[in-house]
């Protein structure tokens, strides 16, 4: 669309900034209630982050929810919101849009396990409702037309036009995966509007290690218990498959722990991961097994090859002298962490707009008729579809509230 010039303000009732899952959900709900909705998206197409979700499979929610799946300064805020639009409501919404789904060990995917099914369904609904999505357009500023009171219309300035609207929903994402549209470019504007932004760090991100010799294990996958150590103390642990890379370690357990590791590194704490490579055996049982096995074979390497990857077996054998050292290595493989792989490799952002300044309807407590949804807020989830659930939940609540006529 060609610029119409700043002298021609484009009017709408609800303007949504960001055409990701939260933004499109908010737009759909507001439009269903009869509002004229325009969505501004700075990338060349809407829903880019949806296509990349879950390695392109789009795990959009989960059957299992507990007190650990949402994180932030006030995770209770997310749980209270979730009660109002939960997994069953989201699954019902997707079915209404024609998205069949399948349950894989509690993880809910579109039936064909292709993210485009979800993205396309949202886009079709936007088109059906007459929602105008304007791509390749960057939001530069958000102000109120008249600052005499807190009820004046908003002026939203982009690099192409100026919009005048009754309500604004900011769903522009955090800073993770900037190639898909989340780059934090609105942070300055949000602060100017009076909102605090909790320090944003990468989350669900691989962690970089200090020991270059670990690159010898690149490509190795192993199932183990992973313990996060901060300043020498265990703070959390996860179990599952980890992956060694050239200069970092990844896999779901590492990704789950990364939020706290990164926050600790930001605070200048000493961070390490301790791997229990044989979590199914205690020290005494493991010692008996190894001593018995070594006697039957020509050496420790051959024995280790029965329980761990050959690369790990060689790595360990080059660094130990006796059975006791071997057992300690297998149960307490310590890896010093020096950083993360950055927002480009992060799946989500930890930090964002302080939810203490946001109502249960996702409306700003500072400026009426200004709403927030999705990753822009200081809420993030663990792996398993929880971040998409949060995006859709908060988008639903923001869209619902924005469609209500206010006096």
C-alpha positions in Angstrom: 0.0 0.0 0.0 1.3 3.5 -0.9 1.6 6.1 1.8 -1.4 8.3 2.1 0.5 11.0 3.9 0.4 12.2 7.5 -2.4 14.7 6.6 -4.8 11.8 6.0 -5.3 9.9 9.2 -6.7 6.4 8.8 -9.5 5.7 11.3 -10.4 2.5 13.0 -11.8 1.4 16.3 -9.1 -1.1 17.3 -5.5 -1.0 16.0 -3.3 -4.1 16.7 0.4 -3.8 16.5 1.9 -7.1 15.5 0.4 -10.0 13.4 1.7 -12.9 15.5 -0.5 -15.4 17.3 -1.4 -12.9 20.1 -2.1 -10.1 17.6 -4.2 -12.1 15.2 -6.2 -13.7 18.1 -6.9 -10.2 19.5 -7.9 -8.9 16.1 -10.3 -11.8 15.4 -12.0 -11.6 18.8 -12.4 -7.8 18.5 -13.7 -8.0 14.9 -16.2 -10.8 15.8 -17.7 -8.3 18.3 -18.2 -5.8 15.5 -15.1 -3.6 15.8 -13.3 -2.3 12.8 -9.8 -3.6 13.2 -6.5 -2.9 11.4 -3.3 -4.9 12.1 0.1 -3.4 11.6 3.0 -5.9 10.9 6.5 -4.8 10.3 7.5 -8.1 8.5 6.6 -9.0 4.9 3.9 -11.5 6.0 1.7 -12.1 9.1 2.3 -15.1 11.4 6.0 -15.6 10.6 6.8 -16.8 14.1 3.9 -19.3 14.0 5.5 -21.0 11.0 8.8 -21.6 13.0 7.1 -22.8 16.2 7.9 -26.3 17.3 10.4 -26.8 14.5 7.5 -26.1 12.1 5.1 -28.5 13.8 3.4 -25.9 16.0 2.7 -27.5 19.3 0.1 -24.9 20.3 -0.9 -26.2 23.8 -0.6 -29.0 26.2 -2.9 -31.3 28.3 -0.7 -30.9 31.4 -0.5 -27.6 33.4 1.2 -27.1 36.7 2.7 -24.3 38.8 6.0 -24.4 36.8 4.9 -23.9 33.2 4.5 -20.1 33.3 7.4 -17.8 34.5 8.0 -14.1 35.2 8.0 -11.7 38.1 4.4 -12.6 38.8 3.5 -16.0 37.1 0.2 -16.0 38.9 -0.9 -13.3 36.5 -0.6 -15.8 33.7 -2.4 -18.6 35.6 -5.3 -16.4 36.4 -5.6 -15.4 32.8 -5.3 -19.0 31.6 -8.3 -20.0 33.7 -10.4 -17.6 31.5 -9.2 -19.1 28.2 -7.6 -22.4 28.8 -6.4 -25.4 26.7 -9.9 -26.7 26.1 -11.1 -23.2 25.0 -8.1 -22.9 22.6 -8.6 -26.4 21.2 -12.3 -25.5 20.7 -11.3 -22.3 19.0 -9.0 -24.1 16.6 -11.6 -26.7 15.8 -14.0 -23.9 15.0 -11.4 -22.6 12.5 -11.2 -26.0 11.0 -7.9 -27.1 12.5 -7.9 -30.8 13.4 -5.5 -31.7 16.1 -3.6 -34.7 17.6 -2.4 -35.4 21.1 1.2 -36.7 21.3 2.0 -37.6 24.9 -0.1 -34.5 26.0 1.4 -32.2 23.4 -1.3 -30.8 21.1 -0.4 -30.3 17.5 -2.3 -29.6 14.3 -3.2 -33.1 12.9 -0.8 -32.8 10.0 1.9 -31.5 12.3 2.4 -28.5 10.0 2.5 -25.0 11.5 1.0 -23.5 8.3 -2.3 -25.1 9.2 -2.6 -22.9 12.3 -1.3 -19.8 10.6 -3.5 -20.2 7.5 -6.6 -20.8 9.6 -6.0 -17.6 11.5 -5.4 -15.7 8.3 -8.6 -17.1 6.7 -10.6 -16.0 9.7 -9.0 -12.5 9.5 -10.0 -12.3 5.9 -13.5 -13.5 6.5 -14.0 -10.8 9.2 -12.7 -8.1 7.0 -9.6 -7.4 9.2 -7.0 -5.4 7.3 -3.5 -6.6 7.9 -0.9 -4.1 6.6 2.6 -5.7 6.3 6.0 -4.2 5.7 4.9 -1.3 8.0 6.9 -0.4 11.1 5.2 1.3 14.1 7.3 4.3 15.2 5.2 6.0 17.8 2.0 5.8 19.9 0.6 9.0 21.4 -2.8 10.3 22.5 -4.4 12.9 20.3 -5.2 15.2 23.2 -3.4 14.9 26.6 -5.9 17.0 28.5 -7.5 13.7 29.7 -6.9 10.0 29.5 -9.8 9.3 27.2 -8.6 10.8 24.0 -8.0 8.8 20.8 -4.6 7.4 20.0 -2.4 8.4 17.2 -0.3 5.6 15.9 2.5 6.7 13.6 4.2 4.3 11.2 6.8 4.7 8.5 3.9 4.9 6.0 0.9 6.5 7.7 -0.8 7.9 10.8 -3.8 6.1 12.3 -6.3 7.5 14.7 -8.1 4.8 16.8 -10.1 4.4 19.9 -8.1 1.5 21.2 -4.6 0.0 20.7 -3.4 -3.5 21.4 0.3 -3.9 21.4 1.2 -7.5 20.5 4.6 -6.9 19.0 6.5 -9.7 20.7 9.6 -9.6 22.8 13.2 -9.7 21.4 13.6 -13.4 20.6 13.9 -14.5 17.0 14.1 -11.0 15.5 14.1 -12.5 11.9 10.5 -13.4 12.6 9.5 -9.9 13.8 10.3 -9.7 17.5 13.0 -7.1 18.0 12.0 -4.9 20.9 11.7 -1.9 18.7 8.7 -0.6 20.6 10.3 -0.7 24.0 11.2 3.0 24.0 7.6 3.9 23.0 6.2 1.7 25.7 8.5 3.3 28.4 7.5 6.8 27.1 3.8 5.8 27.7 4.8 5.2 31.4 5.3 1.5 31.5 8.2 -0.4 33.1 9.9 -3.1 31.1 11.4 -5.9 33.2 14.9 -6.6 31.8 14.6 -8.8 28.7 16.9 -11.8 28.4 16.9 -14.8 26.0 15.0 -17.9 27.3 14.6 -21.4 25.9 18.0 -20.8 24.5 21.2 -23.0 24.1 23.9 -22.2 26.7 27.6 -21.7 25.8 30.3 -23.5 27.7 33.8 -22.4 28.6 35.7 -25.6 27.9 36.7 -25.8 24.3 37.6 -29.5 24.6 33.8 -30.2 24.9 33.6 -29.5 21.1 35.0 -33.1 20.8 31.4 -34.2 21.8 29.7 -32.1 19.1 26.7 -34.0 17.7 26.4 -36.3 20.7 22.9 -36.7 22.2 22.3 -38.3 25.6 19.5 -38.7 28.1 20.5 -37.6 31.5 19.5 -35.5 34.5 20.7 -31.9 34.2 21.2 -29.9 37.3 21.5 -26.1 37.3 24.2 -24.9 39.7 24.3 -21.2 40.6 27.3 -20.1 42.8 27.8 -23.7 43.7 24.3 -24.5 44.8 21.7 -26.6 43.0 18.7 -24.4 42.0 16.7 -26.6 39.6 17.0 -29.7 37.5 15.4 -31.3 34.4 15.7 -34.7 32.8 15.7 -35.7 29.2 17.8 -35.6 26.1 20.6 -33.0 25.8 22.7 -32.2 22.7 26.4 -31.2 22.6 27.2 -28.6 19.9 30.5 -27.0 18.9 30.4 -24.3 21.6 27.2 -24.8 23.4 24.8 -27.4 24.9 21.1 -27.6 24.1 18.1 -30.0 24.3 14.9 -29.6 26.2 16.4 -29.9 29.7 18.9 -27.2 29.0 16.3 -25.0 27.3 14.0 -25.3 30.3 16.8 -24.2 32.7 18.2 -21.5 30.5 15.9 -18.8 31.7 17.4 -19.0 35.2 20.9 -19.6 33.9 20.8 -16.4 31.8 19.3 -14.3 34.6 22.1 -15.6 36.9 24.8 -14.7 34.4 23.3 -11.3 34.0 23.6 -10.9 37.8 27.3 -11.9 37.5 26.8 -15.2 39.3 28.8 -18.3 38.6 26.8 -20.8 36.5 27.3 -24.4 35.6 25.4 -27.5 34.6 26.0 -30.8 36.3 25.1 -33.8 34.3 24.1 -37.2 35.8 24.8 -39.4 32.8 23.6 -42.5 34.5 20.5 -41.3 36.5 19.0 -44.8 36.8 21.9 -46.1 39.0 23.1 -44.8 42.3 26.8 -44.5 43.1 27.0 -47.9 44.9 25.2 -49.8 42.2 27.2 -48.1 39.5 30.5 -48.9 41.2 29.6 -52.6 41.5 28.5 -52.7 37.9 31.6 -51.1 36.6 34.0 -53.1 38.7 32.3 -56.4 37.6 32.2 -55.3 34.0 35.8 -54.1 33.9 37.0 -57.5 35.2 35.2 -59.3 32.3 36.6 -57.0 29.6 39.9 -55.5 28.6 39.4 -52.0 30.1 37.2 -49.2 31.2 36.5 -47.8 27.7 34.9 -51.0 26.5 32.8 -51.1 29.7 31.7 -47.4 29.3 30.7 -48.1 25.8 27.9 -50.2 27.2 26.3 -47.3 29.0 27.3 -44.1 27.3 28.0 -42.8 23.8 31.5 -43.8 22.5 32.6 -40.2 22.2 31.6 -39.5 25.8 33.4 -42.7 26.9 36.6 -41.6 25.2 36.3 -38.1 26.6 35.9 -39.5 30.1 38.6 -42.1 29.9 41.2 -39.5 28.8 40.4 -37.6 32.1 40.1 -40.1 34.9 42.6 -42.4 36.8 40.5 -44.8 38.7 36.9 -46.2 39.2 36.1 -43.6 41.9 37.0 -40.7 39.6 35.0 -42.4 36.8 31.9 -42.7 39.0 32.1 -39.1 40.0 32.5 -38.0 36.4 29.5 -40.0 35.3 27.3 -38.7 38.1 28.6 -35.2 38.3 29.8 -34.1 34.9 30.3 -30.4 35.6 30.1 -27.9 32.6 30.9 -24.3 33.3 28.5 -21.9 31.5 29.7 -18.6 30.2 26.8 -17.3 28.2 23.9 -18.0 25.9 23.4 -18.1 22.2 21.5 -14.8 22.1 18.1 -13.7 20.9 18.6 -15.1 17.4 18.7 -18.6 18.8 16.1 -18.1 21.6 12.6 -19.3 21.3 11.1 -16.8 23.7 11.9 -13.7 25.7 12.2 -13.6 29.5 11.1 -10.2 30.8 8.9 -7.5 29.3 6.1 -5.1 30.3 5.6 -5.4 34.1 2.2 -7.1 34.6 1.8 -5.2 37.9 0.8 -2.3 35.5 -1.7 -4.5 33.6 -5.3 -5.4 34.5 -6.7 -9.0 34.3 -8.2 -7.9 30.9 -4.7 -7.0 29.6 -5.5 -3.3 29.8 -2.9 -0.8 31.0 -3.6 0.5 34.4 -1.8 3.7 33.3 -3.6 4.5 30.1 -7.2 3.5 29.4 -7.9 1.6 26.2 -4.3 0.6 25.7 -3.8 -3.2 25.8 -1.0 -5.6 25.7 -0.9 -9.3 24.7 1.7 -12.1 24.2 5.4 -12.1 24.6 5.6 -8.3 25.0 4.5 -8.9 28.6 6.7 -10.3 31.4 5.4 -13.8 31.0 7.1 -16.7 29.4 6.5 -20.5 29.4 8.5 -23.7 29.3 8.7 -26.0 26.3 5.5 -27.8 25.4 3.1 -25.3 23.7 2.8 -23.0 26.8 4.1 -19.9 25.1 1.6 -20.2 22.3 -1.1 -20.9 24.8 -0.1 -17.7 26.6 -0.1 -15.7 23.3 -3.6 -17.0 22.4 -5.0 -16.6 26.0 -3.7 -13.0 26.4 -4.8 -12.1 22.8 -8.3 -13.4 23.5 -8.6 -11.4 26.7 -7.2 -8.2 25.1 -9.5 -8.6 22.1 -12.5 -9.2 24.2 -11.9 -6.2 26.4 -11.0 -3.9 23.5 -14.3 -4.7 21.8 -16.3 -3.5 24.8 -17.7 0.0 24.3 -16.4 2.2 27.1 -18.0 5.4 28.2 
